[in-house]
Amino acid sequence: PQPDTVQLFYQPLGESSMTERFSLRKAYAPDPAGQAQLEFSIDTPSGFEPALRIDPLDGAGRFRLIDLRVTCRLRVEP
């Protein structure tokens, strides 16, 4: 368990692919048991395609994804 950075990619509706432009990075440091809890919030005016890509490490290494929860908020214009 060493500090690292995770990157989450998303694809806004109407875009042809996932790119660095549409990604979020977050540094993390695992606890003594080697676990880390991360939370991301993606805000887009039109939503995004139903696919995400998670790069959990900057380089080579091992990881285990124990739990993943994805939720979506719908913005309602008045």
C-alpha positions as CSV (number, residue, x, y, z in Angstrom):
1,P,0.0,0.0,0.0
2,Q,1.6,3.2,-1.2
3,P,0.2,6.6,-2.2
4,D,-0.9,6.8,-5.8
5,T,-3.4,8.6,-8.1
6,V,-6.6,7.3,-9.6
7,Q,-8.0,8.7,-12.8
8,L,-11.7,8.5,-13.8
9,F,-12.6,9.0,-17.5
10,Y,-16.1,9.7,-18.7
11,Q,-17.6,10.6,-22.1
12,P,-20.1,13.5,-22.3
13,L,-23.1,12.9,-24.6
14,G,-22.2,13.8,-28.2
15,E,-18.5,13.3,-27.8
16,S,-16.8,10.6,-29.9
17,S,-14.5,9.2,-27.2
18,M,-13.0,9.4,-23.7
19,T,-10.1,11.8,-23.4
20,E,-7.9,13.4,-20.8
21,R,-10.0,16.5,-21.2
22,F,-13.0,14.5,-19.8
23,S,-11.3,13.0,-16.8
24,L,-10.8,13.6,-13.1
25,R,-7.7,12.7,-11.1
26,K,-7.5,12.2,-7.3
27,A,-4.5,11.4,-5.1
28,Y,-5.0,8.8,-2.4
29,A,-3.1,7.1,0.4
30,P,-4.3,3.6,1.4
31,D,-4.9,3.0,5.1
32,P,-2.7,0.4,7.0
33,A,-4.9,-2.4,5.6
34,G,-4.2,-1.2,2.1
35,Q,-7.6,0.1,1.4
36,A,-8.8,3.5,0.2
37,Q,-12.2,5.0,-0.3
38,L,-12.6,7.5,-3.1
39,E,-15.5,9.6,-4.3
40,F,-15.9,11.5,-7.6
41,S,-18.6,13.9,-8.8
42,I,-18.9,14.6,-12.5
43,D,-20.9,17.6,-13.5
44,T,-21.9,18.0,-17.1
45,P,-24.7,20.1,-18.6
46,S,-25.9,17.3,-20.9
47,G,-25.0,14.1,-19.0
48,F,-22.6,11.4,-20.2
49,E,-22.5,8.1,-22.0
50,P,-23.2,5.0,-19.9
51,A,-19.5,4.0,-19.7
52,L,-16.7,5.0,-17.3
53,R,-13.0,4.0,-17.3
54,I,-11.1,3.9,-14.0
55,D,-7.3,3.9,-14.0
56,P,-6.5,3.0,-10.4
57,L,-2.7,3.4,-10.6
58,D,-0.3,5.8,-12.3
59,G,2.1,2.9,-13.1
60,A,2.3,-0.9,-12.9
61,G,0.9,-2.5,-9.7
62,R,-1.8,-4.6,-8.2
63,F,-5.1,-3.5,-6.9
64,R,-8.5,-5.0,-6.0
65,L,-11.7,-3.1,-6.4
66,I,-14.0,-4.2,-3.6
67,D,-17.1,-2.1,-4.2
68,L,-18.3,0.4,-6.8
69,R,-21.4,2.6,-6.7
70,V,-22.4,4.9,-9.5
71,T,-25.3,7.2,-9.2
72,C,-26.7,10.0,-11.4
73,R,-28.4,13.2,-10.5
74,L,-30.9,14.7,-13.0
75,R,-30.9,18.4,-13.2
76,V,-34.4,19.8,-13.8
77,E,-34.6,23.2,-15.4
78,P,-37.4,25.4,-14.0
